[in-house]
């Protein structure tokens, strides 16, 4: 999970980019922070999807095979 301070910094840099522009160092910082944010987002989203089970109206599990196999391949930390 990305810290609140880093999220605040991402937003601050985005606002400054729209108004006054960024220095080269700030652009590099922004790129790194965004990449870290996206990596955390993707990891979290993937974990949520792997916890989904699809059930039809009759109560039968109809989770796609690809998702079931991904659940079986999860690493435990």
C-alpha positions as CSV (number, residue, x, y, z in Angstrom):
1,X,0.0,0.0,0.0
2,X,1.3,3.4,-0.9
3,X,1.5,5.9,1.9
4,X,-0.7,9.0,2.2
5,X,2.4,11.2,2.0
6,X,3.3,9.7,-1.4
7,X,-0.3,10.1,-2.6
8,X,-0.2,13.7,-1.5
9,X,3.1,14.3,-3.3
10,X,1.7,12.7,-6.5
11,X,-1.3,15.0,-6.4
12,X,0.9,18.0,-5.6
13,X,3.2,17.3,-8.5
14,X,0.2,16.8,-10.8
15,X,-1.3,20.2,-9.8
16,X,2.1,21.9,-10.3
17,X,2.5,20.3,-13.7
18,X,-0.8,21.8,-14.8
19,X,0.0,25.3,-13.5
20,X,3.7,26.2,-13.5
21,X,5.3,23.1,-14.9
22,X,7.9,20.7,-13.3
23,X,11.6,20.7,-13.2
24,X,13.5,17.7,-14.6
25,X,14.0,16.3,-11.1
26,X,10.3,16.7,-10.3
27,X,9.3,14.9,-13.5
28,X,11.6,12.0,-12.6
29,X,10.1,11.9,-9.1
30,X,6.6,12.0,-10.5
31,X,7.3,9.2,-12.9
32,X,8.7,7.0,-10.1
33,X,5.8,7.7,-7.7
34,X,3.3,7.0,-10.5
35,X,5.0,3.7,-11.3
36,X,5.0,2.7,-7.6
37,X,1.3,3.6,-7.4
38,X,0.4,1.6,-10.5
39,X,2.3,-1.4,-9.3
40,X,0.5,-1.3,-6.0
41,X,-2.9,-0.8,-7.7
42,X,-2.3,-3.8,-10.1
43,X,-1.2,-6.1,-7.3
44,X,-4.3,-5.1,-5.2
45,X,-6.6,-5.5,-8.1
46,X,-5.2,-8.9,-9.0
47,X,-5.7,-10.1,-5.5
48,X,-9.3,-8.9,-5.4
49,X,-10.1,-10.7,-8.7
50,X,-8.5,-13.9,-7.5
51,X,-10.9,-13.8,-4.5
52,X,-14.0,-13.7,-6.8
53,X,-16.2,-16.7,-7.3
54,X,-19.0,-16.6,-9.9
55,X,-22.3,-18.3,-8.9
56,X,-25.3,-18.7,-11.2
57,X,-28.9,-18.3,-10.1
58,X,-29.1,-21.9,-9.1
59,X,-26.2,-21.7,-6.7
60,X,-23.7,-23.5,-8.9
61,X,-20.2,-22.2,-9.1
62,X,-19.5,-21.2,-12.7
63,X,-16.2,-19.4,-12.1
64,X,-14.1,-19.4,-15.4
65,X,-11.3,-22.0,-15.5
66,X,-8.7,-19.3,-16.0
67,X,-9.7,-17.6,-12.8
68,X,-9.9,-20.9,-10.9
69,X,-6.4,-21.9,-12.0
70,X,-5.1,-18.4,-11.0
71,X,-6.5,-19.0,-7.6
72,X,-4.6,-22.3,-7.3
73,X,-1.3,-20.6,-8.4
74,X,-1.5,-17.8,-5.8
75,X,1.5,-17.5,-3.6
76,X,1.0,-17.3,0.1
77,X,3.1,-14.7,1.9
